[in-house]
């Protein structure tokens, strides 16, 4: 959607396909980081975006055992918005769609599911679509696969990925929030469990990190046992865990981390999770995808304006621009997954903060380091002025 908006803004004819009737999907990535907010500001839409309901996190707070610590402080970032905005992803997508529709070269087709690719010799020339009106074909100078970690586009294109594995899955759920509850992003590590609570105004969006493949074991123990575990982790939830009435109230996110060896082939480019599925660690996936979109727009728009076919060399430039940041972020996520999260999940009993975490809590200056890594990432992208691209 971001790439579609940027292309349409530059006068490029673009059609965005969405297989669902709307953008509503609960427990999607809802964090809009300072780097993404800066991009929205660069295209003049920040004030309108922030007029939508959202919550702000100016820092990251965590509790390890009995110790509560502030782990990151976004207040010193060199950007206009020194916070993470928590906004339902469907609101963010609807906002981008509304702004893109202002350009006559933009079209959005809902309930349009891509089922296959069209080829002209070795070049991708379009897509096959299934919609309520039947099946049809859409031809294009360039197909961009942005259809997530289970990408049909990359599968049909025969693009090969490297799977790095993940030691955990995540159970998503929601519980009501009371005015006396802790604020900001509140994570709890203890008793061999990791429980994260995101303030969504009148409710908590909760994530329980579990061992990979352990959901069936948890289900066999029963819902009462899971409720008791949540109360043990966060006693202030006593009386609220009954809101989890059955297993339908709990959604399983199967975590995977992978990356395509090559993000493109003639006539086709993959970006976002379709090119590199990210771990939920630090919630950076949506923001990395937006950075991909900006880089792609800056590189593709001049080629479209020349009126020539988008060459494989041009698509390779997008991968070259974005592959290093992706590798850096994934490497950091894998270190955290394999050396921190995995060890936590293997332990039992009360935990104590490690030295580096205690240092973050004790020295405010150190909190700027994780704030910059999470809030701005590696190699930020900026929207090039339309007249220069």
C-alpha positions in Angstrom: 0.0 0.0 0.0 2.9 2.4 0.8 4.6 1.6 -2.5 1.3 2.1 -4.4 0.8 5.5 -2.7 4.3 6.6 -3.6 4.1 5.4 -7.2 0.7 7.0 -7.8 1.9 10.2 -6.2 4.6 10.3 -8.9 2.0 9.7 -11.7 2.7 6.0 -12.2 -0.4 3.8 -12.9 -0.6 1.2 -10.1 -3.2 -1.3 -9.0 -3.1 -2.8 -5.5 -4.7 -6.2 -5.0 -6.1 -7.3 -1.6 -7.6 -10.7 -1.3 -9.9 -9.9 1.6 -13.0 -7.7 1.7 -11.4 -5.4 4.2 -8.2 -4.9 6.1 -9.5 -6.1 9.5 -7.2 -8.8 10.9 -6.8 -8.9 14.7 -3.3 -9.2 16.2 -1.4 -7.9 13.2 1.7 -5.8 13.6 0.3 -2.5 15.0 3.5 -0.6 15.9 4.4 2.4 13.8 7.9 3.3 14.7 9.5 6.8 14.5 11.3 5.9 11.2 7.9 5.2 9.6 6.3 8.3 11.1 9.1 10.3 9.7 8.3 9.0 6.2 4.6 9.8 6.6 5.8 13.3 7.6 7.9 13.6 4.5 4.9 13.1 2.3 2.9 15.6 4.3 0.4 13.3 5.9 1.7 13.0 9.5 -0.8 15.4 11.2 -3.7 13.6 9.6 -2.4 10.2 10.6 -1.9 11.2 14.2 -5.5 12.5 14.3 -6.6 8.9 14.2 -7.0 7.1 17.5 -3.6 5.7 18.7 -1.5 5.3 21.8 2.1 6.6 22.2 5.0 4.7 23.8 7.9 7.0 24.6 9.9 4.2 26.1 10.0 0.4 26.6 9.4 -1.0 30.1 10.1 -4.5 31.1 9.8 -6.6 34.3 12.2 -9.4 34.9 11.3 -11.4 38.0 10.4 -8.8 40.6 12.5 -6.0 39.0 10.8 -3.4 36.7 13.2 -1.5 34.5 13.0 1.1 31.7 14.9 -0.4 28.8 14.6 2.2 26.0 13.9 5.9 25.8 12.8 7.4 22.5 12.8 10.9 23.8 16.3 11.7 22.4 15.8 10.5 18.8 16.6 13.1 16.1 13.1 12.9 14.6 9.8 14.8 15.0 7.9 11.9 16.6 9.9 10.6 19.5 7.6 7.7 20.2 6.1 4.5 18.8 2.5 4.9 17.8 0.2 1.9 18.5 -2.5 2.0 15.9 -4.6 -0.9 14.5 -3.0 -1.9 11.2 -6.4 -1.8 9.5 -6.7 1.9 10.4 -3.2 2.6 9.0 -4.0 0.7 5.8 -7.3 2.4 5.3 -5.6 5.7 5.8 -3.0 5.0 3.1 -5.7 3.7 0.8 -7.7 6.9 1.2 -4.8 9.1 0.5 -3.7 7.0 -2.5 -7.2 7.2 -4.0 -6.8 10.9 -4.4 -4.5 10.2 -7.3 -6.2 9.2 -10.6 -3.4 6.7 -11.4 -4.2 4.6 -8.3 -6.6 1.7 -8.1 -7.4 -0.7 -5.2 -9.2 -4.0 -5.9 -10.6 -5.7 -2.8 -11.5 -9.4 -2.7 -8.9 -9.9 -5.5 -6.8 -13.0 -4.6 -3.7 -13.6 -6.7 -3.6 -17.3 -7.5 -0.8 -17.4 -10.1 1.5 -15.5 -12.4 1.4 -14.8 -16.1 4.6 -15.2 -18.2 5.9 -13.9 -21.5 8.8 -16.3 -22.0 10.9 -16.0 -18.8 9.4 -12.6 -17.9 6.5 -12.2 -15.4 3.9 -10.2 -17.3 1.0 -10.2 -14.8 -1.1 -12.2 -12.4 -4.1 -14.5 -12.3 -6.9 -13.2 -10.0 -9.8 -14.9 -8.3 -12.6 -12.5 -7.3 -16.4 -12.7 -6.5 -17.0 -12.0 -10.3 -14.8 -15.0 -11.3 -11.3 -15.5 -12.5 -9.5 -13.0 -14.7 -6.0 -11.9 -15.6 -4.2 -8.6 -15.0 -1.2 -7.6 -17.1 1.5 -5.3 -15.7 4.9 -3.9 -16.6 6.0 -4.9 -13.1 4.4 -7.3 -10.4 5.4 -6.5 -6.8 4.8 -9.3 -4.3 4.0 -7.9 -0.9 1.8 -10.7 0.2 3.5 -11.7 3.4 5.4 -14.6 4.8 3.2 -17.2 3.0 3.6 -15.3 -0.3 1.9 -17.0 -3.2 3.8 -14.6 -5.5 7.2 -15.8 -4.5 6.1 -19.4 -4.5 4.8 -19.2 -8.1 7.9 -17.2 -9.2 10.1 -20.1 -8.0 12.2 -17.8 -5.8 14.2 -19.7 -3.2 14.4 -18.7 0.5 16.8 -19.6 3.3 15.0 -20.5 6.5 16.8 -19.5 9.7 14.3 -21.2 12.1 12.8 -19.9 15.3 12.7 -21.4 18.8 9.3 -19.9 19.6 5.7 -19.2 18.6 3.4 -16.6 20.0 -0.1 -16.8 21.4 -2.0 -13.5 20.9 -5.0 -12.6 23.0 -6.8 -9.5 24.4 -7.7 -8.6 27.9 -9.5 -5.5 29.2 -7.4 -2.7 30.5 -8.1 -0.8 33.7 -7.1 2.8 34.4 -4.9 1.7 37.3 -2.9 -0.7 35.1 0.8 0.0 34.2 1.2 2.2 31.1 3.4 2.0 28.0 4.8 -1.2 26.6 4.9 -3.7 29.5 6.8 -7.0 29.1 7.3 -9.6 31.8 10.0 -12.3 31.9 9.8 -14.9 34.6 9.0 -18.5 35.4 10.4 -19.6 32.0 7.8 -17.5 30.2 7.7 -14.2 28.3 4.5 -12.2 28.4 4.1 -8.9 26.5 1.3 -6.4 27.0 0.6 -3.6 24.5 -1.6 -0.8 25.7 -4.5 -0.4 23.2 -6.6 2.1 25.2 -9.4 0.1 26.7 -7.7 -3.3 26.3 -4.3 -5.0 26.4 -3.1 -6.7 23.3 -1.2 -9.6 24.9 1.5 -11.9 23.5 2.6 -15.1 25.3 5.8 -16.4 23.9 5.9 -20.2 23.9 8.3 -22.9 22.8 8.0 -23.7 19.1 5.3 -26.3 18.6 4.1 -26.2 22.3 0.6 -25.0 21.6 -0.9 -28.5 21.5 0.7 -29.3 24.9 -0.8 -26.0 26.4 -4.2 -27.0 25.0 -4.0 -30.4 26.6 -3.2 -28.8 30.0 -6.5 -26.8 29.6 -7.6 -23.2 29.5 -7.8 -23.0 33.3 -4.1 -23.8 33.5 -3.2 -21.1 30.9 -5.3 -18.6 32.8 -3.5 -19.5 36.0 -0.1 -19.0 34.3 -1.1 -15.5 33.1 -2.2 -14.5 36.6 1.1 -15.9 38.0 3.0 -13.7 35.6 0.8 -10.6 36.1 -1.3 -10.8 39.3 -3.2 -7.6 38.4 -4.9 -9.7 35.7 -6.8 -11.6 38.4 -10.5 -11.5 37.6 -9.9 -10.7 33.9 -8.4 -13.9 32.5 -12.0 -15.3 32.4 -12.4 -13.1 29.4 -10.6 -15.8 27.6 -13.7 -17.9 27.2 -12.4 -20.6 24.8 -9.5 -21.3 22.5 -11.1 -19.2 19.8 -10.0 -16.2 21.8 -6.4 -17.2 21.5 -4.6 -16.9 18.1 -1.4 -18.8 17.3 1.3 -16.9 15.4 3.8 -19.5 14.0 7.1 -17.6 14.0 9.4 -17.9 11.0 12.5 -16.1 9.9 13.6 -16.4 6.3 15.0 -14.4 3.4 14.9 -14.9 -0.3 18.3 -15.5 -2.0 17.1 -13.3 -4.9 14.2 -10.9 -4.4 13.3 -10.6 -8.1 13.2 -12.1 -11.5 12.4 -10.3 -14.8 9.1 -8.5 -14.4 8.7 -9.2 -10.6 10.0 -7.9 -7.3 9.3 -9.0 -3.7 9.4 -6.7 -0.7 8.4 -6.9 2.9 7.7 -10.2 4.5 7.4 -11.7 1.0 11.1 -11.1 0.6 12.2 -11.6 4.2 9.9 -12.9 6.9 10.8 -11.3 10.2 10.6 -12.4 13.8 8.2 -10.4 16.0 11.2 -9.4 18.2 11.0 -5.6 18.6 8.0 -5.4 16.3 10.1 -4.0 13.4 8.6 -6.1 10.5 6.1 -3.5 9.3 8.6 -0.7 9.5 11.3 -2.6 7.6 8.6 -3.3 4.9 7.8 0.4 4.7 11.5 1.1 4.2 11.6 -1.4 1.4 8.7 0.4 -0.2 10.4 3.8 -0.1 13.6 2.4 -1.5 11.7 0.6 -4.3 9.8 3.8 -5.2 12.9 5.9 -5.3 14.6 3.4 -7.7 11.6 2.4 -9.8 10.0 5.8 -10.5 12.8 7.1 -12.7 12.7 3.9 -14.7 9.0 4.2 -15.2 9.3 7.8 -16.3 11.9 6.7 -18.9 9.1 4.5 -20.4 11.3 1.5 -20.7 10.7 -1.9 -19.3 11.9 -2.3 -15.7 15.2 -4.2 -16.1 16.4 -7.0 -13.8 19.4 -4.7 -13.1 17.0 -2.0 -11.7 15.2 -4.6 -9.5 18.6 -5.8 -8.3 19.3 -2.3 -7.1 16.3 -2.5 -4.8 17.7 -5.7 -3.3 21.2 -4.3 -3.0 19.8 -1.2 -1.2 17.7 -3.2 1.3 19.4 -6.5 1.7 22.1 -5.3 4.2 19.6 -3.7 6.6 17.5 -6.9 6.4 20.5 -9.0 7.2 21.5 -6.8 10.1 18.0 -6.8 11.6 17.5 -10.5 11.1 20.9 -11.3 12.6 20.1 -9.2 15.7 16.7 -11.0 16.0 18.3 -14.4 15.7 20.8 -13.5 18.4 18.0 -12.5 20.7 15.9 -15.5 19.8 18.6 -18.1 20.2 20.6 -16.7 23.1 18.0 -14.9 25.2 14.4 -16.1 24.4 15.4 -19.8 24.0 17.2 -19.8 27.3 14.4 -18.0 29.1 11.9 -20.6 27.8 14.1 -23.4 29.1 14.2 -22.0 32.6 11.9 -22.3 35.5 11.4 -20.2 38.6 12.0 -16.6 39.5 14.5 -14.8 37.3 16.9 -11.9 37.9 17.9 -9.3 35.3 21.2 -10.0 33.6 24.0 -7.4 34.0 23.4 -5.6 30.6 19.7 -5.2 31.4 20.5 -3.8 34.9 22.8 -1.4 33.2 20.0 -0.1 31.0 17.8 0.4 34.0 20.6 2.2 36.0 22.0 4.5 33.3 19.6 6.6 31.3 22.2 7.4 28.6 22.4 3.7 27.7 18.7 3.5 26.9 19.3 5.6 23.9 21.1 2.7 22.2 18.1 0.3 22.0 15.8 3.2 21.3 17.8 4.1 18.2 18.0 0.5 17.0 14.3 -0.1 17.5 13.0 3.3 16.6 15.1 4.2 13.6 16.7 0.9 12.5 19.7 0.5 10.2 19.9 2.6 7.0 16.8 4.7 7.1 15.1 5.6 3.8 13.8 9.0 2.9 11.1 9.8 0.3 12.8 11.5 -2.6 11.1 14.7 -3.9 8.9 13.9 -6.8 10.7 16.3 -9.1 14.1 14.6 -8.5 13.0 11.0 -9.1 
